[in-house]
Amino acid sequence: MTDFAEIAELPPPTDTLPDRDAWEQRMEKATEDSGYFHSVGDAHWAYFADEGTTLLVSFETIDAVLARPNQMPLADALARAYGWSVLTIIADGDTWFRDPAVYGFFDRQVDDAFFEDFDQVLFYGAGMAGYAACAFAVTAPGAQVLALNPRATLEPAQSRWDRRDLAARRLDFTSRYGYAPDMLEGAGTAVVIHDPTIAAEAMHASLFRAPYITRLSARHMGDTLERALIGSGILPALVDQAMEGTLTMQSFAVLWRARRHYSPYLRAILAKAENTGRNKLAIMICRSVSQRLRAPSFARRLAKLTDRMAGVETVVQAGADA
């Protein structure tokens, strides 16, 4: 299987801009035998590779695609690992896929009964793409959905409490395919994964509350959860379970134990413990990590915290003796 951790970190920026024309030609060539690649309006592309009766539908930005060494959609690697077909809608910028051309594309898939050709369908995305995965899942009744850090809507009247993505508020989130939670009606099962320690994330997730929606918490991972799931090595398994409709709170808990070996998560919980003055908890975290992993920075932090605590206890004892 592909080592997805290799794409968790983007390559360092360069002064050389990717050649988009050459990229489009490569994408067309890659799909000429079984699939297609073409523009969808002025700001999107559709990439489809027909490899089997299971279909992964995803959404991405061209910047994310071009930043990878192979300049291919993330879903292409996920799909190839399992022998699935893949359909990816690629956005040129933060369009939030709010484009009549994209609506028309999915309308045509419905008219052509495209999704009926597949035994299983999963709509997947993260952040902006997570919103789109939910919003367009309505075009494939019975499909599964996996959305990471999704927004329910950015329509100001309904989400003025979310101060992120302010520029996107000028877009129309009230017309077709607009309010993502409503567009999940008819889905097989939908799984929303978010970080509840971020107030805006928790509030968006709370709007996804139908019986067929499962909300899962990934605390302290922020609003770039996809990167964490790639880095911890569990994204392929999550996508596979979501496709099968077997991703539950229990199965996620088993997979999410991988965070105990994921350094950004460990650093995040240590920082929170120290920033809130919970030095004993910080010591416990450092001790646990140092015992389980080769983590010199945690061992050094453990020594400093232990010395600090010992100093505090000495001062307190001296005060009591006086």
Long-range contacts (C-beta under 8 A, 24 or more apart in sequence): 1-81, 1-236, 2-77, 2-78, 2-80, 2-81, 2-236, 4-77, 4-78, 4-230, 4-233, 4-235, 4-236, 5-230, 5-231, 5-233, 7-68, 7-69, 7-74, 7-77, 7-230, 8-227, 8-230, 8-231, 9-231, 10-67, 10-68, 11-67, 11-69, 18-66, 18-71, 20-62, 20-66, 23-66, 23-71, 26-71, 30-72, 40-89, 40-99, 40-101, 40-102, 40-105, 41-99, 41-100, 41-101, 41-102, 42-92, 42-101, 43-91, 43-92, 43-93, 43-95, 43-99, 43-101, 44-89, 44-90, 44-91, 44-92, 44-95, 44-97, 44-99, 44-101, 44-102, 44-105, 45-89, 45-90, 45-92, 46-87, 46-88, 46-89, 46-90, 46-105, 47-73, 47-76, 47-86, 47-87, 47-88, 47-89, 47-90, 48-85, 48-86, 48-87, 48-88, 49-76, 49-79, 49-85, 49-86, 50-85, 51-79, 51-80, 51-83, 51-84, 51-85, 51-86, 52-83, 52-84, 52-85, 53-85, 53-117, 53-118, 53-119, 53-120, 54-82, 54-83, 54-84, 54-85, 54-118, 54-119, 54-120, 54-121, 54-243, 55-84, 55-85, 55-86, 55-87, 55-115, 55-118, 55-120, 55-121, 55-122, 56-84, 56-85, 56-86, 56-87, 56-122, 56-124, 56-239, 56-243, 57-86, 57-87, 57-88, 57-121, 57-122, 57-123, 57-124, 57-133, 57-136, 57-140, 57-143, 58-86, 58-87, 58-88, 58-89, 58-123, 58-124, 58-125, 58-129, 58-133, 59-88, 59-89, 59-90, 59-91, 59-97, 59-125, 59-128, 59-129, 59-132, 59-133, 60-88, 60-89, 60-90, 60-91, 60-125, 60-129, 61-90, 61-91, 61-92, 61-93, 61-94, 61-128, 61-129, 62-90, 62-91, 62-92, 62-93, 63-93, 65-90, 75-124, 78-124, 78-235, 78-236, 78-239, 81-236, 82-236, 82-240, 82-243, 84-243, 85-118, 89-132, 91-128, 94-128, 94-165, 94-167, 94-168, 95-171, 96-128, 96-131, 96-132, 96-154, 96-168, 96-171, 96-173, 97-128, 97-129, 97-131, 97-132, 97-135, 97-136, 98-171, 98-172, 98-173, 102-136, 103-176, 103-177, 106-136, 106-139, 106-177, 107-139, 109-139, 109-140, 110-139, 115-139, 115-140, 115-143, 120-144, 120-243, 120-244, 122-146, 122-239, 122-242, 122-243, 123-147, 124-239, 124-242, 125-150, 126-224, 126-225, 126-226, 127-151, 127-223, 127-224, 127-226, 128-165, 130-192, 131-180, 134-180, 134-181, 134-183, 134-184, 134-190, 134-192, 134-208, 135-177, 135-178, 135-179, 135-180, 135-183, 136-177, 136-183, 137-183, 137-184, 137-187, 137-190, 138-177, 138-183, 138-184, 138-185, 138-186, 138-187, 141-186, 141-187, 142-186, 142-187, 142-188, 143-187, 143-188, 144-187, 144-188, 144-189, 144-190, 144-191, 144-242, 144-243, 144-244, 144-245, 145-184, 145-187, 145-188, 145-189, 145-190, 145-191, 145-242, 146-190, 146-191, 146-193, 146-238, 146-239, 146-242, 146-247, 147-190, 147-191, 147-192, 147-193, 148-193, 148-194, 148-225, 148-226, 148-229, 149-193, 149-194, 149-195, 149-201, 149-223, 149-224, 149-225, 149-226, 150-180, 150-192, 150-194, 150-204, 150-205, 150-208, 151-180, 151-204, 152-179, 152-180, 152-181, 152-204, 152-207, 152-208, 153-178, 153-179, 153-180, 153-207, 155-179, 159-204, 161-199, 161-200, 161-203, 162-200, 162-203, 162-204, 163-200, 164-200, 164-223, 180-208, 181-207, 181-208, 181-209, 181-210, 181-213, 184-208, 184-210, 184-212, 184-213, 185-210, 187-212, 188-212, 188-245, 189-213, 189-214, 189-245, 189-247, 190-214, 191-215, 191-216, 191-242, 191-247, 192-216, 193-217, 193-218, 193-225, 193-252, 194-218, 194-225, 195-219, 195-220, 195-221, 195-222, 195-223, 195-225, 198-222, 198-223, 214-247, 214-248, 214-249, 216-249, 216-252, 218-256, 218-259, 220-265, 220-268, 220-269, 220-272, 221-259, 221-264, 221-265, 221-268, 222-268, 228-259, 228-262, 228-264, 228-265, 231-262, 231-264, 232-258, 232-259, 232-261, 232-262, 232-265, 233-258, 234-258, 260-292, 261-292, 261-293, 263-295, 266-295, 266-298, 270-298, 270-301, 279-305, 279-308, 279-309, 280-309, 283-309
